[in-house]
């Protein structure tokens, strides 16, 4: 078992995080969406350890986090649409999937053998400072056991991965609260995973409709497994009343154990989603009932996560 270090977001903490990454270690770090579990994307052994630590299927690709656009362009075939989106939304909660450049030097485990690479520039200042200190590409899925609730605090990471990773860089609570939106740009722009950037905003910037991936298609990006983001408790969706013994998660004005947003604000709801699922799961209830959430704007990403949390499990 590894002794998992707790690092603070100061000069010493950033230096230690960069040192661990350079040595093939795993470091969890905050982004504006959720905490990521980072490894040097060029190091086959380090990337393999991400899959091992999380219990993640090896056919599920990873996102590479980078500090600046020049570093992104070194790894993928850039396009005018990617440039337009980067100017509008980076740094921020958007991941773009683009053709992987020949000789990019990224481990094939990162792309799960696909000819594409998922790349993003996070906005969180702690993540950006760590990436700058490290000076290379960092592969990072969410820092939780595979299939479980994503972490929005350092404590969530420690609860799930202590003893399996080298360090957790504590940057406080993540502000967006759901993972990045993933957009495929290898042909017609296609939504591969809804997330912290609403699809309507992307379509407005590109001035064209965005296609959507069908669940029956092969895995092409993170977050596409049917069962994902799941608490230990079973989840009942679109609950219009509460049953005895359930932990209850509300939306809008209602009586419940925890409320994603009493005022019906989808931004607040997204920020609170994983945090509140963690809390309700810790209550020991066998089932969590969730009130309906509107399927628009950030509600699309919220309902995607809830649907996967409630899906049948193997």
RAHU-V768563 format. One record per pair of residues at least 6 apart in sequence whose C-alpha atoms are under 6 Angstrom apart, sorted by the first residue. I is the first residue (numbers start at 1). J is the second residue. D is the distance in whole Angstrom. If there is no record, write none. Layout:
BEGIN
i = (I:I)
j = (J:J)
d = (D:D)
END
This chain:
BEGIN
i = (1:2:2:3:4:4:4:4:4:5:6:6:7:7:7:8:8:14:18:18:21:21:24:25:26:26:26:26:27:27:27:27:27:28:28:28:28:28:29:29:29:30:30:31:31:32:32:32:32:33:33:33:33:33:34:34:34:34:35:35:35:35:36:36:36:36:37:37:37:37:38:38:38:39:39:39:39:40:41:41:41:41:42:42:42:44:53:54:54:55:56:59:61:61:61:61:61:62:62:63:63:63:63:64:64:64:65:65:65:65:65:66:66:67:67:67:67:75:75:76:76:76:76:77:77:91:91:91:92:92:93:93:93:94:94:95:95:95:95:96:96:96:96:96:97:97:97:97:98:98:98:98:99:100:100:100:111:143:144:144:147:147:147:148:148:148:149:149:149:150:151:152:152:153:154:175:176:177:177:178:179:180:180:181:181:181:181:181:182:182:183:183:183:184:189:190:190:190:191:192:194:195:198:198:203:226:227:227:228:228:229:230:233:233:234:235:235:235:235:236:237:238:238:238:239:239:246:246:247:247:248:248:248:248:249:249:249:250:250:250:250:250:251:251:251:251:251:252:252:252:252:253:260:260:261:261:266)
j = (163:163:164:163:162:163:165:166:167:167:167:168:13:168:169:169:170:130:133:134:39:40:46:166:38:39:165:166:37:38:166:167:168:36:37:38:168:169:35:36:169:127:171:124:127:124:174:175:176:174:176:177:178:179:151:152:174:177:142:143:151:152:140:141:142:143:140:141:142:143:138:139:140:46:47:138:139:138:106:137:138:139:105:106:107:107:164:145:146:146:146:112:110:111:112:221:222:110:141:118:119:139:140:119:138:139:119:120:121:137:138:121:137:121:128:131:132:101:104:98:99:100:101:99:101:121:122:123:122:123:180:196:197:180:181:119:120:181:182:118:119:182:183:184:117:118:184:185:116:117:185:186:116:115:116:117:117:157:150:160:228:229:230:229:230:231:229:230:231:229:157:173:174:173:170:271:271:270:271:196:195:195:196:193:194:195:196:197:192:193:190:191:192:190:210:210:211:212:212:213:301:301:297:298:209:308:308:311:308:309:309:309:286:287:287:287:288:289:310:289:290:290:291:292:290:291:287:288:285:288:256:257:288:289:258:259:290:256:259:260:290:291:259:260:261:262:291:261:262:263:264:262:269:272:268:269:298)
d = (5:5:6:6:6:6:6:5:5:4:6:5:5:6:5:6:5:6:6:5:6:6:5:6:6:5:5:5:6:5:6:5:6:5:4:6:5:6:5:5:5:6:6:5:6:5:5:5:6:6:5:5:5:5:6:5:6:6:6:6:6:6:5:5:4:5:5:6:6:4:6:5:4:6:6:5:5:5:6:6:5:5:6:5:5:5:6:4:5:6:5:5:6:5:5:6:6:5:6:5:6:6:6:5:5:4:6:5:6:6:5:5:5:6:6:6:6:5:5:6:6:5:5:5:6:5:5:5:5:5:4:6:6:5:5:6:5:6:5:6:5:6:5:6:5:4:5:6:5:6:5:6:4:6:5:5:6:6:6:6:4:5:6:5:4:6:4:5:6:6:6:6:5:5:6:6:5:6:4:6:5:5:5:6:5:4:6:6:5:5:6:5:6:5:6:6:4:5:5:6:5:5:5:6:6:6:5:5:5:5:5:4:5:5:5:6:5:6:5:5:5:6:5:4:6:5:5:6:6:5:5:5:6:5:5:6:5:6:4:6:6:5:5:5:5:6:6:6:4:5:4:5:4:6:6:5:6)
END
